[in-house]
Amino acid sequence: MNPVEQEVADWWATSVSRIEPGVVELRGRPVQELIGSLSFPGMIWLLVRGDVPTPAQASLLEAALVAAVDHGPQAPSIAAARMAATCGIGLNNAMATGVNLLGDVHGGAGEQCVELLRDVAESGDPVPEIVARWRVRSRYLPGFGHRFHPVDPRRDPLLALVDAAVSDGVVDGRYAAAARAVEAELNRGRSRPIPMNIDGATAVIYAELGFPAPLARGLFVLSRSVGILAHAWEESGSGQRNKGPIPRSILPTYRP
């Protein structure tokens, strides 16, 4: 290979996959050896981290992915995907519309909560000081409280799985302890609690499993894409066209 060819070949050099005629290798492993032997959560882990998780690690990751798949049309990403599906675009475009709404406010709390938990677990600063520092940024602490659920029904099952994983030596429990310490600090002196939510519980799992904070958002996007797909597909069969955010019989308030 001459220098120009080598430069071109190196342009997208990657350790993720090797694709050649008759060859598909993922992180150095032939795909034919992975098909039927590696779960989808295991495949996610392999591609983003380069190694294969233990069955217990894959099971914990799978639980987090399952828990966050959907939150109904009241979630902006779902609503947008459903509207897009009535506008004459393809299913992939409808999904992309929904996914593109997953930003810092809607979809980013898990990543932010991993950062918060790492701050608590690794900085050595007192929890009240850390909580106060984070509340300077926003009165909403990522991973705690929910605009819809008094207590998020997904919280306790996920934390129970983490506790079991700690007992089995799968994870060490530092971030679960950090999350509970933050929760206790938030609720100190309050009559109405602010419990950990789905973003907090999944952040505990992602942090315990060693995923960097940005990947917590990426993993949430993968998870929520399942719900976005299901809703976009359902809406595409409704027969409605150009469906807006509110029924046609209701007009938005005009403010002159």
N, C-alpha and C positions, 0 to 999 in steps of 0.2 A: 504494500500500500504506500503510495507516494505521499509527501507531506500534505498536499491539498486534500487528498482523499482522507487522510488521517484526521485533519482538522474538521472536515465535514462529519466524519464518523463520531468524533468526540463532542460535536455540538450538543447533542442530547444524550451524552453519556449517562448511564443509569445503573444503579444496583438493584432496582426493583424487578426488572424483568429482562429476559433475553428471548427475543422473537426472531427466529430464522425459519427458512423453509423446513417444515416438518418438526420444528422445535418450538415449544412454549415452556419456558422455565420462569418460575416466580420465586425471586430471592434464591436462585440456584437450585430450586426443586422442580423436577418435571411435573407439569400440571396433571399428567395422567396418574401420578402417584398421589396427588392431593384430592382428586375427584373421588368422592365417596368415603374418604378417610379423614378429611378436615372439614369442620363445620364452617358456616359462613362467618360467625364471629372470629373463629380461628384464622380464617383467611384474611379478615380485616387486620387482625393483629400481625400476621406474618408480613403483609405488604407494607404496613406503616412502620413496623418496628424491626423487621428483619429476622425474627425468630418465631418459633411456634409456642403458643401458650400451653401450660398444663391444662388438663380437662377442667380443673377447678377454677383456674383463671378465666378460661373461655366461658365457663358457665356464669361467672360473675359479670363479665362483660356483656354476655347475652341478656342477662336480667336487666341491665341498665338500658340496653338498646330496645328491648321489648317494652319497658315501662314508658318510654317517651314517644311512642310512634304517633300518637294522635291526641288532639284536644278539641276536636269538633270545629264546626264552622265559625265559632266565636273567636278562634285563633286567626289573626290576620293572614298568616301564610296559607292556611286552609281556605279561607274565604276568597283570597285572591286567586288561588288555583282553580276554585270552582267557577268564579266569574270568567277567568281566562278560558276555561273549557267550553264556554258557551259562545265564544267569539270567533269560532271558525279556525282555530289554530290546533296544532297537533297535541297529543298527550304529553310529549316531551316538552313542548313549549309551555303548557299549563303547569307542569311540574317545575320547570325553571322559574316561572313567575312566582310560585309559592316559595321556592328555595331562596330566591333573591330577596325576599322580605326578612330572612333570618339574619338580623344584624345585632348590634350591641343591646338594644332594648328588647326586641322580640327574638330570642334565640341565643343571646350572648351570656346569659346569667350563669350558665354552667362553667364556661371558661373563666369568668370573673370570680366565681366561687372557688374554683381550684386555686386561683391566685390568692384569695383570702385565706383558704385553709393552709396553704404553704406558708403564708405570712405568720399564721398562728403557730404552726408546727415547727417552723425553722428559725424565726427571728429571735425567739427568746423574750420578746416584749410581753408585758402583761396583756391578757385578753381585753380588759376594759380599754386599755390604751389603743389597741389595734382596732377595736370596734369603733371607738371615737374617731380614729384616723380615717377609717373607711367611710364613716357617716359624714365626714366633711365633703367627700366626693358626691354623695347622694344620700338622701334620707332612706332610700331603699337599699337594704343590704342584699347583695346577690345570693340567691339560694334560700331566702327566708321570707315567709309570708306569701300569700296568694290572693290575687284579686277576686278569685272565684270560689275557692275552697277554704272553709274555716280550718280544716286539717286536710292536707293533700292525701288522698287515699293510696297514693303510690309510695309514700314516704316510709311507712313502717315495714312493709314487706322487703323493701330494698335494704333498709338498715338491719333487719333481722338476718338477711343473707350475708351482709358484711360482718355482723357479729359472729355468725357461724364460721365464716372464712377466717376470722381472727382466731377463733378457738381451734381451728384445724391447721393453723400455721400458714395459711395461703397468703395472707396479708398481715401487716403488723399492727394495724388499728390506730396509727398516729393521727390520721386525718379524720377518722370517725370520732375520735376523742376531741380533736380540734373543732369539728362541726358542733358537737354537743356542748362544748365550752362556749362557743359563740352563741348558740341558742339559749343557754342558761343566762348569759350576760344580757342578751336582748330582752329576756323576759323578767329580769330582776326588777321587782317592784311593780310589775304590770298585772292588772286584773284580767286583761284580755291578751292571751299569749300570741306570739308571733312564731309559729312552728316552722321547722325546716320544710322546704317544698321539694318537688321533683328535681329541680335544678341542683339543690343542695345535696340531695341523696345520691344523684348520679355523679355529682362532682366528687363526693366521698369515694365512690367506686373508682372513678377514673384516676383520682389522686393515689388511692391505695394500690392500684395496679401499675402506677408509674407512668401514666400518660402525661406529656407536657400539656400545660393549660390550653394552648391553641387547638390541640387535638380534641379537647373536650367539646369544643364547638363543632369541629368537623364530625365527630361521632354523633352529636345531637342531630346535625343536618342529615346524616345517613339514616338515623332512626326516624326522624320526622318525615323524611321522604316517602316512607311507606304509607303514612296517613295521607300525605299530599297526593300520592298516586291513587289511593283508594277513593278519595273524595273527588278528584278530577275525573276519574273513570266513571263514578256514579253520576256525576253531574252531566257528563257527556252523553249519557243515555236519557236525560230528562226531556229532550226535545225543545228546551228553551233556547232562545237566541239573545245574545247581548244582555245577559242578566246583570243587573246592577246591584249595588250594595244594599238597596232598600226596595220594597215593592213599588211598582209604578204608581199605585194609588196614593202613595205618600210622597209629598214633595218636600225637599229640604227647606228649612227655614231661610227666608231671605232677610238679610240684614242690610238695609240701605246705609 
